[in-house]
Amino acid sequence: MTNIHHVKGDITKLSVDVIVNAANSSLMGGGGVDGAIHRAAGPELLLACQKIREELYKDGLPTGEAVITEGFNLPSKYVIHTVGPVWQCGNKDEDKLLAKCYLNSLKLAQKHNLKSIAFPAISTGIYGYPKDLASIVVNRTIDDFITKDTGITDIYLVEYS
């Protein structure tokens, strides 16, 4: 059984197996959650992301895809990086792309036998995805995923306070 926790706080402070980074396609850090995770993890995270870019995604990580790195100086062992969609009034399959972010991150955590995962509210900051609409997509995606035995025991949905 998977427990879902709604928490307010700083995702970079959580002691979970993996936190999810709402990354930009360059994987080079930025503002918001992405910048906070890079700052907290230390410079090794940037080097790991550069390696992923050089070896796998020369043109940047596509929207909805997910990759994993170590957590370095974070309390979490790992960071999953995923690129959320930019809101365009719901006309560009943003719901499908956002669902893909969460699903691919969950599958990657499962593949690595990770038991606890924490998500920020992907795409709801500077990317402009309305929080109420994102919540519907997120809840549906997670509910569908956890109907099977995934091995993931705890999912944290973190709202920055």
C-alpha positions in Angstrom: 0.0 0.0 0.0 1.2 3.5 -0.9 0.6 6.4 1.5 0.1 9.9 0.0 1.2 12.8 2.1 0.4 16.5 1.4 3.0 18.7 3.1 4.0 22.3 3.1 7.7 23.0 3.3 11.0 22.9 1.5 11.5 19.9 -0.7 15.3 20.1 -0.4 15.0 19.4 3.4 13.0 16.1 3.1 14.7 12.9 4.0 13.2 10.7 1.3 14.8 8.3 -1.1 14.2 10.7 -4.0 13.0 14.2 -4.7 11.7 15.3 -8.1 13.1 18.4 -9.7 10.9 20.5 -11.8 13.8 21.1 -14.2 14.1 23.0 -17.4 15.2 21.1 -20.5 18.8 22.3 -20.2 19.2 20.5 -16.8 21.6 23.3 -15.8 19.6 24.7 -12.9 17.5 27.8 -13.0 15.0 29.5 -10.7 12.3 28.2 -8.4 12.5 24.6 -7.3 15.1 23.8 -9.9 17.5 26.5 -8.6 16.9 25.6 -4.9 17.6 21.9 -5.6 20.8 22.7 -7.4 22.0 25.1 -4.7 21.2 22.6 -1.9 22.8 19.6 -3.7 26.0 21.4 -4.5 28.1 21.7 -7.7 28.3 17.9 -8.2 24.6 18.0 -9.3 25.4 20.3 -12.2 28.3 18.1 -13.3 26.0 15.0 -13.2 23.4 16.9 -15.3 26.0 18.0 -17.8 27.1 14.4 -18.2 23.5 13.4 -18.9 23.2 16.2 -21.5 26.5 15.2 -23.2 25.7 11.5 -23.3 21.9 11.2 -23.7 20.1 14.5 -24.4 22.3 16.8 -26.4 19.3 19.0 -27.3 17.9 19.0 -23.8 15.5 16.8 -21.8 12.2 16.6 -23.6 9.0 17.7 -21.8 7.6 14.8 -19.8 10.7 12.7 -19.7 12.7 11.9 -16.5 16.3 11.1 -15.6 17.9 10.4 -12.3 21.1 11.6 -10.5 22.5 11.2 -7.1 21.3 13.7 -4.5 24.8 14.7 -3.4 24.5 17.2 -0.5 20.7 16.7 -0.2 19.1 14.6 2.5 17.5 12.5 -0.3 19.7 9.9 -2.0 18.6 10.8 -5.5 17.0 13.5 -7.6 14.7 12.7 -10.5 14.7 15.6 -13.1 11.6 16.1 -15.2 10.5 18.9 -17.5 6.9 20.0 -17.1 4.9 21.7 -19.8 4.5 25.4 -20.2 0.8 26.3 -19.9 -0.7 27.4 -23.2 -4.4 27.6 -22.2 -4.7 23.8 -22.3 -4.4 23.7 -26.1 -1.1 21.9 -26.5 -1.7 18.5 -24.6 -0.4 20.1 -21.4 -2.5 17.6 -19.3 -0.9 14.6 -21.1 2.6 16.0 -20.7 2.1 16.8 -17.0 0.8 13.3 -16.4 3.8 12.0 -18.2 6.2 13.9 -15.9 4.6 12.3 -12.8 4.3 8.8 -14.4 7.8 8.7 -15.7 9.2 9.9 -12.4 7.2 7.2 -10.5 8.4 4.5 -12.9 12.0 5.6 -12.6 11.7 5.5 -8.8 10.2 2.0 -9.0 12.9 0.9 -11.4 15.5 1.9 -8.8 13.6 0.2 -5.9 13.1 3.6 -4.2 10.4 3.5 -1.5 9.7 7.2 -0.9 9.4 10.0 -3.4 8.6 13.8 -3.1 7.1 15.9 -5.8 6.9 19.7 -6.1 3.9 21.1 -7.9 5.4 20.7 -11.4 4.7 23.4 -13.9 2.6 25.5 -11.5 5.2 28.2 -11.0 6.7 30.2 -13.8 5.4 27.7 -16.3 1.9 29.0 -15.5 -0.1 25.7 -15.2 -3.2 26.5 -13.1 -2.9 24.7 -9.7 -6.4 23.5 -9.6 -6.1 21.9 -13.0 -2.7 20.4 -12.3 -4.1 18.9 -9.1 -6.7 16.9 -11.1 -4.0 15.5 -13.4 -1.6 14.7 -10.6 -4.2 13.0 -8.4 -5.5 10.9 -11.4 -2.0 9.9 -12.5 -0.9 8.9 -9.0 -4.1 7.0 -8.2 -3.8 5.1 -11.5 -0.2 4.2 -10.8 -0.7 3.0 -7.2 -3.5 0.6 -8.1 -0.7 -2.0 -8.6 1.9 -3.0 -6.1 4.6 -0.5 -7.1 7.0 -1.0 -4.1 6.7 2.7 -3.4 5.4 3.2 0.1 5.3 7.0 0.4 4.5 9.7 -2.1 4.9 13.3 -0.8 3.2 16.2 -2.6 5.1 19.2 -1.4 3.8 22.7 -1.5 6.5 25.3 -0.9 5.7 27.5 2.1 
